[in-house]
Amino acid sequence: MEKKCFVISPIGDEGGPIREHADDVFECIIAPAMKQLGVRAYRADHTAQLGKISEQMFGSILSDDFCIAILTGHNPNVFYELAVAQCAARPVIILIEKGNPIPFDIRDLRVVEYDFKPRAIRDNLYANK
């Protein structure tokens, strides 16, 4: 059975800078890493399933094999979903763009810091982390 990973991410408006960043993180860092592992990764906006988005999000966090949380931009929804995952003792990989402060309450967690320098992306530096 294929493993699944729910990506907890700021999404933002289509065409906006938040969505562009989220897409870049997904396509340049997360997707290559998950492909190597044979894991299907997806965000809430990648599904067209009818129903309540919040119920789908809870279901994904609670039932998928693990989550990846992108803290860049300190989006309140991301922190809420991360808290849900932590309360449910779900495994979570945390990402944040270099230069963004890591909030006090999660500083003791391991966080993968990334940037979009060409060599790092070309060499899959962050995907391999």
Contacts in CASP RR format, 6 or more apart in sequence:
PFRMAT RR
TARGET T0000
AUTHOR 0000-0000-0000
METHOD contacts of the structure
MODEL  1
MEKKCFVISPIGDEGGPIREHADDVFECIIAPAMKQLGVRAYRADHTAQL
GKISEQMFGSILSDDFCIAILTGHNPNVFYELAVAQCAARPVIILIEKGN
PIPFDIRDLRVVEYDFKPRAIRDNLYANK
2 38 0 8 1.000
2 39 0 8 1.000
2 40 0 8 1.000
3 37 0 8 1.000
3 38 0 8 1.000
3 39 0 8 1.000
3 40 0 8 1.000
3 65 0 8 1.000
3 66 0 8 1.000
4 39 0 8 1.000
4 40 0 8 1.000
4 41 0 8 1.000
4 42 0 8 1.000
4 60 0 8 1.000
4 64 0 8 1.000
4 65 0 8 1.000
5 30 0 8 1.000
5 34 0 8 1.000
5 39 0 8 1.000
5 40 0 8 1.000
5 41 0 8 1.000
5 42 0 8 1.000
5 64 0 8 1.000
5 65 0 8 1.000
5 66 0 8 1.000
5 67 0 8 1.000
5 68 0 8 1.000
6 41 0 8 1.000
6 42 0 8 1.000
6 43 0 8 1.000
6 57 0 8 1.000
6 60 0 8 1.000
6 61 0 8 1.000
6 64 0 8 1.000
6 67 0 8 1.000
6 68 0 8 1.000
7 26 0 8 1.000
7 30 0 8 1.000
7 41 0 8 1.000
7 42 0 8 1.000
7 43 0 8 1.000
7 67 0 8 1.000
7 68 0 8 1.000
7 69 0 8 1.000
7 70 0 8 1.000
8 61 0 8 1.000
8 67 0 8 1.000
8 68 0 8 1.000
8 69 0 8 1.000
8 70 0 8 1.000
8 78 0 8 1.000
8 81 0 8 1.000
8 82 0 8 1.000
8 85 0 8 1.000
8 92 0 8 1.000
9 22 0 8 1.000
9 25 0 8 1.000
9 26 0 8 1.000
9 43 0 8 1.000
9 44 0 8 1.000
9 69 0 8 1.000
9 70 0 8 1.000
9 78 0 8 1.000
10 18 0 8 1.000
10 21 0 8 1.000
10 22 0 8 1.000
10 70 0 8 1.000
10 72 0 8 1.000
10 73 0 8 1.000
10 75 0 8 1.000
10 77 0 8 1.000
10 78 0 8 1.000
11 18 0 8 1.000
11 19 0 8 1.000
11 22 0 8 1.000
11 43 0 8 1.000
11 44 0 8 1.000
11 45 0 8 1.000
12 18 0 8 1.000
12 19 0 8 1.000
12 22 0 8 1.000
13 19 0 8 1.000
18 73 0 8 1.000
18 75 0 8 1.000
21 72 0 8 1.000
21 97 0 8 1.000
22 43 0 8 1.000
22 70 0 8 1.000
24 116 0 8 1.000
25 70 0 8 1.000
25 72 0 8 1.000
25 95 0 8 1.000
25 114 0 8 1.000
26 41 0 8 1.000
26 43 0 8 1.000
28 116 0 8 1.000
28 121 0 8 1.000
29 95 0 8 1.000
29 114 0 8 1.000
29 121 0 8 1.000
29 126 0 8 1.000
29 127 0 8 1.000
30 41 0 8 1.000
30 68 0 8 1.000
30 95 0 8 1.000
30 127 0 8 1.000
31 41 0 8 1.000
32 124 0 8 1.000
32 127 0 8 1.000
33 124 0 8 1.000
33 126 0 8 1.000
33 127 0 8 1.000
33 128 0 8 1.000
34 40 0 8 1.000
34 41 0 8 1.000
36 127 0 8 1.000
39 65 0 8 1.000
41 68 0 8 1.000
44 53 0 8 1.000
44 56 0 8 1.000
44 57 0 8 1.000
44 60 0 8 1.000
47 56 0 8 1.000
49 56 0 8 1.000
57 81 0 8 1.000
58 84 0 8 1.000
60 67 0 8 1.000
61 67 0 8 1.000
61 81 0 8 1.000
61 84 0 8 1.000
61 85 0 8 1.000
61 88 0 8 1.000
61 90 0 8 1.000
62 88 0 8 1.000
62 90 0 8 1.000
64 90 0 8 1.000
65 91 0 8 1.000
66 90 0 8 1.000
66 91 0 8 1.000
66 92 0 8 1.000
66 93 0 8 1.000
67 81 0 8 1.000
67 82 0 8 1.000
67 85 0 8 1.000
67 90 0 8 1.000
67 91 0 8 1.000
67 92 0 8 1.000
67 93 0 8 1.000
68 92 0 8 1.000
68 93 0 8 1.000
68 94 0 8 1.000
68 95 0 8 1.000
69 78 0 8 1.000
69 81 0 8 1.000
69 82 0 8 1.000
69 85 0 8 1.000
69 92 0 8 1.000
69 93 0 8 1.000
69 94 0 8 1.000
69 95 0 8 1.000
70 78 0 8 1.000
70 95 0 8 1.000
70 96 0 8 1.000
71 78 0 8 1.000
71 79 0 8 1.000
71 82 0 8 1.000
71 94 0 8 1.000
71 95 0 8 1.000
71 96 0 8 1.000
71 100 0 8 1.000
71 102 0 8 1.000
71 103 0 8 1.000
71 106 0 8 1.000
71 111 0 8 1.000
72 95 0 8 1.000
72 96 0 8 1.000
72 97 0 8 1.000
72 100 0 8 1.000
73 97 0 8 1.000
73 100 0 8 1.000
74 100 0 8 1.000
74 103 0 8 1.000
79 103 0 8 1.000
82 92 0 8 1.000
82 94 0 8 1.000
82 106 0 8 1.000
85 92 0 8 1.000
86 92 0 8 1.000
93 112 0 8 1.000
94 106 0 8 1.000
94 109 0 8 1.000
94 110 0 8 1.000
94 111 0 8 1.000
94 112 0 8 1.000
95 111 0 8 1.000
95 112 0 8 1.000
95 113 0 8 1.000
95 114 0 8 1.000
95 126 0 8 1.000
96 102 0 8 1.000
96 111 0 8 1.000
96 112 0 8 1.000
96 113 0 8 1.000
96 114 0 8 1.000
97 113 0 8 1.000
97 114 0 8 1.000
97 115 0 8 1.000
98 113 0 8 1.000
98 114 0 8 1.000
98 115 0 8 1.000
99 113 0 8 1.000
102 111 0 8 1.000
112 126 0 8 1.000
112 129 0 8 1.000
114 120 0 8 1.000
114 126 0 8 1.000
119 125 0 8 1.000
120 126 0 8 1.000
END
